[in-house]
Amino acid sequence: MKRFTALFMTIALVFACAGCGSKGGSADAADVKSEGVMTYEEYVAAALDSQVVVETYVQAKQSWWDNKATVYTQDKDGAYFLYEMACSEEDYGKLTPGTKIKVTGYKSEWAGEVEIVDATFEIEDGNYVAAAEDASAWLGTDDLIKHQNEFVAFKGLTVEASKDADGNDVAFLYSWDGSGQEGDDLYFNASLNGQTYTFTIESYLCDSTTDVYAAVKALNIGDKIDMEGFLYWYEGVNPHITSVTVK
């Protein structure tokens, strides 16, 4: 679900969907935290609303507006979603995939999504792009949330029907309730081992010009698909998908 008011939002399209496709893994030889920087384990243990300091790597950028950036990041141990981090438009252009940043902000939660808010950042030396880890076996288990915000893959799922505003079976919806239009988020259902889950094409991350947006619009009920994306949360698991392949 959106937390932005579109009327007042300026989306920076350059690099905004760097994650809208498959990624290969690369990493520094070492990922040692600087003095005063939390490990991922320490971040997880930190209380909500407490100040946190992390070093992490840009994986994809969702949006920029009013000198605020929303960014998907990850290190070798876990992922951090940075919501409306203070960022000039010039600096936003520097946040290419793999860029290492030191982030100071506050740990927060919104509708089950744990994130860092009211943050500032510094660019540091280093580079890491996470390979998608297969999360298929975690679906429907307590292990899934342990990987929140990570770049993951889902393999061998089946597209299931959604109901549009007229009650018809369709392969996807514009917006969560089917009330949207071209350019809005896409929602679609897919199942594995008898359980059905909802997936999203977040239009600020991957807009209507991207391959993944077109791929979801071309889906048919019953298609077998593989996917990649970020393990976002909204009242339960709500992956932001960046790549869909029909098998």
C-alpha positions in Angstrom: 0.0 0.0 0.0 1.2 3.5 -0.8 2.3 6.0 1.8 3.0 8.7 -0.7 0.6 11.3 -2.0 1.1 11.1 -5.7 0.0 14.6 -6.4 3.0 16.0 -4.5 5.5 13.4 -5.5 8.4 13.7 -7.9 9.8 10.4 -9.0 13.4 10.2 -10.2 13.3 7.6 -12.9 17.0 7.4 -13.5 18.2 4.3 -11.8 14.9 4.0 -10.0 14.3 0.5 -11.3 17.9 -0.8 -11.3 16.4 -3.8 -9.6 13.7 -4.5 -12.2 15.5 -7.7 -13.5 17.8 -10.4 -12.4 20.9 -9.6 -10.3 24.2 -11.3 -10.0 26.1 -11.3 -6.8 29.3 -9.5 -6.1 31.0 -8.4 -2.9 34.0 -7.0 -1.2 36.5 -9.5 0.2 35.6 -8.3 3.7 32.5 -6.6 5.2 33.9 -5.4 8.5 31.7 -2.8 10.4 33.2 0.5 11.3 33.4 1.5 15.0 30.0 2.4 16.4 28.2 0.6 13.6 25.7 -2.2 14.4 25.9 -5.7 13.0 22.6 -6.9 11.5 22.0 -9.0 14.6 22.3 -6.0 16.8 20.0 -4.1 14.5 17.4 -6.8 14.7 17.7 -6.8 18.5 17.3 -3.0 18.8 14.1 -1.7 20.2 11.6 0.0 17.9 12.0 3.9 17.9 15.6 3.6 19.0 18.5 5.2 17.1 20.4 2.8 14.8 23.6 3.1 12.8 24.2 0.6 10.1 26.5 0.1 7.1 24.7 -1.3 4.1 24.6 -1.4 0.3 22.1 0.0 -2.1 20.2 -2.7 -4.0 17.5 -0.6 -5.7 15.8 2.7 -5.3 12.1 3.1 -5.0 11.6 6.9 -5.3 12.9 10.4 -4.6 10.9 13.5 -3.8 11.2 16.6 -1.7 14.8 15.7 -0.9 13.8 12.3 0.5 14.8 8.9 -0.9 13.3 5.5 -0.3 15.8 2.8 -0.9 16.2 -1.0 -0.6 19.6 -2.0 0.9 21.3 -5.1 2.1 24.5 -6.4 3.6 25.8 -10.0 3.7 23.7 -10.7 6.8 20.4 -9.0 6.2 18.4 -6.2 4.6 17.3 -2.7 5.6 14.5 -0.7 4.0 15.3 3.1 4.2 12.1 5.1 4.1 12.2 8.8 3.1 15.9 9.2 4.0 17.2 12.7 3.8 18.9 12.9 0.3 19.5 15.6 -2.2 18.7 14.9 -5.9 22.4 15.0 -6.7 23.2 12.4 -4.0 20.3 10.3 -5.1 22.0 9.9 -8.5 25.0 8.5 -6.7 23.1 5.7 -5.0 23.7 3.2 -7.8 23.3 -0.6 -7.0 26.1 -1.8 -4.8 27.0 1.6 -3.3 28.0 1.3 0.3 26.4 3.8 2.7 26.5 4.5 6.5 23.0 5.2 7.7 22.0 6.9 11.0 18.3 6.9 11.7 15.5 5.3 13.8 14.2 1.8 13.7 10.4 1.9 13.0 7.6 -0.4 12.0 4.6 0.3 9.8 2.0 -2.4 9.2 4.5 -5.1 10.0 7.3 -3.6 7.8 10.4 -2.9 9.9 12.4 0.0 8.4 14.7 2.9 9.1 13.1 6.4 9.2 14.3 10.0 9.7 17.7 8.9 8.4 20.8 10.5 7.1 23.6 8.8 5.2 27.2 9.0 4.1 28.7 7.2 1.0 31.6 5.0 1.9 34.1 2.9 -0.1 32.8 -0.6 -0.9 30.5 -2.4 -3.2 28.1 -5.4 -2.8 25.1 -6.5 -4.9 23.2 -9.4 -3.4 22.3 -12.5 -5.4 18.6 -13.5 -5.1 18.3 -16.3 -2.5 15.6 -18.9 -3.1 12.8 -18.1 -0.6 10.3 -20.6 -2.0 10.6 -23.0 0.9 10.1 -20.2 3.4 6.7 -19.3 2.1 4.1 -20.1 4.8 6.7 -20.6 7.5 8.0 -18.6 10.4 11.4 -18.4 8.7 10.1 -16.0 6.0 10.0 -12.9 8.2 13.5 -13.4 9.3 14.5 -12.4 5.7 12.4 -9.3 5.5 13.5 -6.8 2.8 16.1 -9.2 1.3 16.4 -9.7 -2.4 14.9 -13.2 -3.0 13.6 -15.6 -5.6 10.4 -17.6 -5.8 10.4 -20.6 -8.1 7.8 -22.8 -9.6 4.6 -20.9 -8.5 1.3 -21.0 -10.3 -0.7 -17.9 -11.2 -4.1 -18.0 -9.5 -7.2 -16.0 -10.2 -8.0 -12.6 -8.7 -11.4 -11.1 -8.8 -11.8 -7.8 -10.6 -14.4 -5.1 -9.7 -17.0 -7.0 -11.7 -16.3 -10.3 -10.1 -14.5 -11.8 -13.1 -11.5 -14.0 -12.7 -8.4 -12.2 -13.9 -4.6 -12.8 -13.7 -3.8 -9.4 -12.1 -5.4 -6.3 -10.7 -4.6 -2.6 -11.1 -4.2 -1.6 -7.4 -5.0 -4.0 -4.6 -8.8 -3.9 -5.2 -8.8 -3.6 -8.9 -9.9 0.0 -8.8 -6.7 1.3 -10.5 -5.5 1.9 -14.0 -2.4 1.7 -16.2 0.6 3.0 -14.3 -0.7 2.0 -10.8 0.7 -0.9 -8.8 -0.1 -4.4 -10.1 -1.3 -7.1 -7.7 -1.4 -10.8 -8.6 -1.8 -14.1 -6.8 0.4 -17.2 -7.1 0.4 -20.4 -5.3 2.9 -23.0 -4.1 2.1 -26.3 -2.4 -1.6 -25.5 -2.2 -1.2 -22.1 -0.5 -1.8 -18.8 -2.4 0.2 -15.6 -1.8 -0.2 -12.0 -3.1 2.7 -10.3 -5.0 3.0 -6.7 -6.0 4.7 -4.7 -8.8 5.4 -1.5 -6.9 5.0 1.2 -9.6 7.5 3.6 -8.0 10.1 0.8 -8.1 9.2 -0.7 -11.4 6.9 1.5 -13.5 4.7 0.8 -16.5 7.7 1.1 -18.9 9.6 -1.8 -17.3 9.8 -5.4 -18.5 8.3 -6.8 -15.3 5.3 -4.6 -15.5 4.6 -5.8 -19.0 5.3 -9.4 -18.0 2.6 -9.4 -15.3 0.1 -7.8 -17.6 0.7 -10.7 -20.0 0.2 -13.4 -17.4 -2.6 -16.0 -17.7 -4.2 -17.9 -14.9 -2.4 -21.2 -14.6 0.9 -20.0 -15.8 4.0 -21.4 -14.0 6.4 -18.7 -13.1 9.7 -17.9 -11.4 10.1 -14.5 -9.7 12.7 -12.2 -8.0 12.1 -9.2 -5.8 12.3 -7.7 -2.4 10.7 -9.3 0.6 8.6 -6.3 1.7 5.9 -6.6 4.3 2.4 -5.0 4.6 0.0 -6.7 7.0 1.8 -9.9 6.1 4.3 -10.7 3.4 3.9 -8.4 0.3 6.9 -9.0 -2.0 7.8 -6.2 -4.3 8.6 -8.1 -7.5 11.2 -7.0 -10.0 11.4 -9.9 -12.4 8.8 -12.5 -13.6 9.6 -15.3 -16.0 7.0 -17.7 -17.4 8.3 -21.2 -17.5 
